[in-house]
Structure formats: C-alpha cells, structure tokens
Amino acid sequence: MVLEKGLIMRSTGSWYEVRDIRGHMWQCRLKGKFKALGLKVTNPLAVGDYVNFEIEDDNQNFGIIHEILPRANYVIRSSVHKTAHAHLIAANVDQAILIATLVFPRTSLGFIDRFLVAIESFRIPGVLIFNKQDLINDEMKEFQSELMELYESLNYTCLTTTAVNNEGLVPFEKLLEGKVSLLSGHSGVGKSTLVNAIAPDLAIKTQEVSSFANKGVHTTTFAEMFELRPGTFIIDSPGIKELGLADMKPEEISHYFPEMRMLLNECRFNNCQHINEPGCAVKDAVEAGGIAFSRYESYLSMVGGGDNRK
C-alpha cells in the first residue's frame, strides 16, 4: 500500500477534499477505524489537517484517509447538536482573525472576548478586524478607537477595513502573507467580501444581511481553505452562532485573560475565582481601572456559563 501526504482543504462531514503535494485534489473518506477512537468531537478531521491517504480510484480521484498527522494546534467550539462534544473548526493555524462589526450586524464585546479566550487556550495569536467603517458615525468611531486601544494594549493586533472603498485592504493583505489564517465572525460581518476584495479570483459567495433580524444569512456550510498565493492560506469558517469554551473548567478561564494572568499569583487564595473572595488582585485591578470593566464582565459571564451567542 502506497500512502500519499495531503492537506485537507474542505470538509463536508463525511467526505474531505485533500490536496496532494503536487496540488492535485482528491475526494477522500475516512478509514473506518477513526470512527471508533472515542474522541469527544463530532468530526475527527478538520480543514488544515495533514493526512496520509491511499489512492482508491485514480480515474475518479477517490482516496481513503488512513492517518492524521500530528497537529501543531487546533481550534474547537462546543457542538451545537451534541452535548459534551466539541466540533473541530480548523487545525495547524498560524493566527485566528475575528471580523467584527459594531453595526449591521453588531458584534458584542462578550463575543469578542469569548473568541480571544478560546484561541488563547490554544496559544494561537489573535487579530481583530473592525469592518464596515462606512456604516459607523463619529461617536461610534470614537468608541471603536477606545476598543482598539484596549485590545492592542493586550497585544492583539487590530485593523479597520471597508471593502466598498478599499480602506485597510493593504494592511489586511500584508497580515495574511505567508500564514495560515482562520477567518471567523458572525454571519454578515463581511468575511467573504473582504477576501474577494483582495483575491477576486476566489469568488467566495457573499450574502446580504437580513434587515429583519439584523443578522447575516449563512453562506458557508462547511469550513474551507483557500490558497491566496503559494504559502498564504485562509480558512473561511461558517458564521459562528455559538463559540463555546469546550473542555475549559471555570477555574481555568482567568488564565486566558492576559491582564488577569499576570496577577494570579498576587491573589490571597491560590484557588481564587475573582468573584467575591477577599484579597483578590484581579478585583482590585478592576476597581482601580487596571482591568477594563467590559473584560471583567465577559469573564464573569464565561465563569457563570452565560449566553455565548451574543
């Protein structure tokens, strides 16, 4: 049996589009043993995974995946349909980019913070891109500047973009160069429009935002990887309604807030939850303005299992 190495470019649940080292695409399915591994995930493979596969039918471009190669990292979210299971979004990612909009649709600060905590837990650099600058007024731009200042102080790269007049597209393209980037965000924030603006040949489907609910209509059903140029890839993930903190215990969450992490050894109690314990360095920092109240609110929501869809 001869095995080929390939990269998973697209997943449709039971079939995977795999690109071999020559750039040829194969339609592959998993060898049955993967389904019996007992993994607490709804999908054993993700876009960005490297695999070894066997060519089953050369004429029809069919293959069988025999082995998943070790991952550098991965991104998961709680499964919407299966309790106690997670869903693999992507693997072997260099950076995770959240496309956010302050209006039409609105991305909440709680959702932004939940995204950043999730990728912090996998030690993946995070980037925030505030899109649709043409739709916000001066007051909202001032608020946006304050947000960007906050997140940049926590070492998250922030950009502003507007696809309709090409604002910020050069820095956006430069940010992607030579990396595998996961693009995420609510449906309707303009992920596909931004990518089409810098790589029109891809012609990724876009969809207008529904004015009735002020929310996007899903255009991507499955995650898919695109090659912008040799060595530069993006993974376009489905609009995420729920970004759950899979397999994360409440006492771990503060470790993934950089501004809290540096204070953890200063709390009076080693198991401090930073809620109502005396001698809490984190609460003291919040009261003193050293930690943004919005971030602390997000932390409390996550510890308490608050709504992660907003």
N, C-alpha and C positions, 0 to 999 in steps of 0.2 A: 504493500500500500504506500503510495506516494502522497505526502501531505504538502500543501501549499500554504504560505503565510498570507493572511489577508486582513484588511481593515473594514470593520462594519460601518457602512455609510448610511444605512437606513434600516429601520426595524418596522415590520408591520404586524408584530405579535408572534406569528408562527413562522414567518419567512424573513430572511435577512439578505440585504443586498451587500455583498462583500467584494471589495476591490483588491485584486492581487497586486504583486509588486510591479507588474507591467502595466497596471492601470486598467486591466480588463475587469468587467463586472460580472459577478456570478449570483444566481439566486440560490440561496442555501437554506437548509433547515438543520435543526439541531439533532445530533445523535441522541437517541432516547435516554441515555444514562443521565444527562443533565437534568431531566425532569424528576429524578429520584434523589437529588442531592440534599433535599430537605432545607433549602435556603428559604429564608423568610422574605422572599421577594416575589413579586408577581411575574417578573421577567429575569431569567438568568443572564441575559446578554444585553448590552447597551450600545448605542452608537458611540464610536470611538474605541471600542474594544478591538484588540488584535487577537486573531484566532488562527488555528491551523485547521485547514479543511481539505477534504478529498473531493476530487472532481468525479461526479457521478455520471454526468452525461455531457460530454464535450460539445456536442452539436446543439443542445438545448441550454447550455450554460447553467446546468444544475450542479449543486455540490452539497456535501454533508459536513457540518462543523463537528470536529472531534475534540478540540481542545481550546480552552480560553487561556490566553497567555496572561501572565501576572500584570495587574493594573498598577499604574503609578498613583492613581486616585480615582474617585468616582463621586457622583452626586446622586442622591436619592431623595425621594419625598414619600410621605405616607401615602399608602394606597387609598384611593377614593372608595374602592369597592370591597377590599378585603381587610378586615380588622386584623391588627397585629402583623400586617405585611407592609413592606415598602416597595416602591417602584423605582427601578434604576432609570435615571434620566440620561446620564452620559458618563463616559469613562475617559481617563487619560487627558484631562483638561488642563490647559495652562492658565486660564483665567475665566472667571464667570462674570458676565456683564448683565446687569439688570437695566432694562429700558423702562424708565418711569415717566409718567406724565402727571402734572398737577391738575389737569382738567381733561375731560373728554377722551378716555376715562380718567378718574382720579386714582393715583396710586397712594395708598395710605402709608404713613410713616411706620406703622406696625408691620406692614407687609415688607417694606424695605429692610427693616431691622431683622425680621424673621429670615429673609433671604441671606443677609450678611452673616447671621449666626449659623445658618445651615452650611454655608461654604467655609466659614471659619473652622467649623468642626472637621472639615476635610482638608484644611490648610491650603485652600485654593485662593489666590488673590482675587479680590472683588473690585468691580468697577461699576459706578453708577452713571448712567447717561440720562439726562433730563431732556426729553424730546418734546416736539411740538411747541417750540418757543414762540411761534407766530400766534398762538392761541391764548397767551397769558398777558395780563396787563402789568403796569409798572409796580403795583402793590404786590402782585404775586411774584414778580421777578425779584423784588427785594427779599421776600420770604424764601425764595429759591436760593438766592445768594447766601443767606444765613444757613440753609441746609447744607449747601456745598461746602461752606467753611467748616461746619461741624464735622461732616464725614471726611473731608480732606485732613482735618486735624487727627483723625483716627487712621490715617494712611490708606484711605480708599480714594482711588483716582475718580474724579468727577469731570464730566463733559456736558456741554449743552449742544443740542442739534435741532435742525429744522430741515427736513428733506425737501420741502417745497421751494426753498431758496438756497439750498446747498450749504446752509450755515453749519459749521462744525464737522463737515464731512471729511476734510483733510486730516484733522486730528483723529477722527474716528477710524479712518483707514490706516493711519500710522499705528494706532493702538493695536490693530489686528495683525500687523505684519509679522510673519514668521511664527505664529502661535496657533494653537487650537483653542478657540473661544466659544464658550457656551453663551448663547443669547437667550435671555429669558425675560419674563414680564407678563402682565395681564394681556389678554387678547385686546387688540385695538390700540396698543400704545405705539405701534409703528415699527416693529422689528423688521418685518419683511420690506416695508417701504424704504427704510434706511439701507438695508443690504442691496436692494435693487438700484438705489441711487449710486452706489459705488461699484456695483457689479451687475449692470443691466442684463448681461447675457444669461444670468441665472433665472431671471423672470419668475421669482418666487411669488406665489399667489398672495394677494392682499385682499382685505375686506374692510368696508366702511364700518364705522362704529354705529351701533344702533342708537338713535336719538331717544327711543322709547325708554331704554334702561340705562343709557349712557355707558354701555359696556360693549366690548368687542364681540364679534361673532367668530368662533373658531374657524381658522382656515387650515391649520396644521393638525392632523390627527395623530401622526407619529413623529418622533424626533428624526431629524435628517441632517447629515453632514454634507457641506458643500465646500469644494476647493476653490478659493478665490484666485489663487495662483500657487505655483509649487511651494509647498511648505506652509501655506497660510490657509487654515480651515476655520469654518464657523459651524456650530451645531445649532440649528434652529429648533427650539423645543416648543411643544404645544403651549398655548396660553395657559398658565398655571392658575387654577382656581384655588387650590389648596396647597400650601407649601408647609407640610408638617415636619416637625423635628423628629424624624424617625430614629428610634433607638437611643434617644437622648434623655437621660434622667434629669429631673428638675434641679438637682444639686450641681449638675454639670454646666448648666446654661450660662452662668456668670463667667465661666472660663472663656466663653466665645464672644464676650464683650471686651474688646481690648482695654477700654478705660476702666473696667472693673477688675480685669485680670491682674493688673499691676498693683491693685490694692488688697487682694485677697489675703495676703499674709499679715495685713495690718488689723484685721478684724479680731475682736476679743476671743471669739469662738472659732475653732477650726471648721466646724460644720455650719457656719453662719449662712442663712438663706437670704440675708439682706432685705428682710421684710419688717420684722418688729423686734429683732434682737438688740440688746444693749451693746454699746461699744462697737457698732458696725461702721467700718471705714467707708463703705460704699454709700450708705445713707448719709453720713456726714458730708461726703463729697457732693451728693445731690443737693443737699441743703445749702452748701457753700457755693454752688454753681459750677463745680468742677466736672460734674457729670450732667449732661443735658437731661431735663425732666422728661422729655419725649422718649429718650432712650430708656430711662428707668421705667416709664410706663409700659414700654414694649417688653422689658424684662419681666415685670410683674404679670403681664398678660401671658407670656410664654410659660412661666412657672405655674401659673394657675390654669393652664390649658385653655386660654382664651381663643376666640374666633380667629382662625388663621386665613380666612378667605378675603379679608378686607384689604 
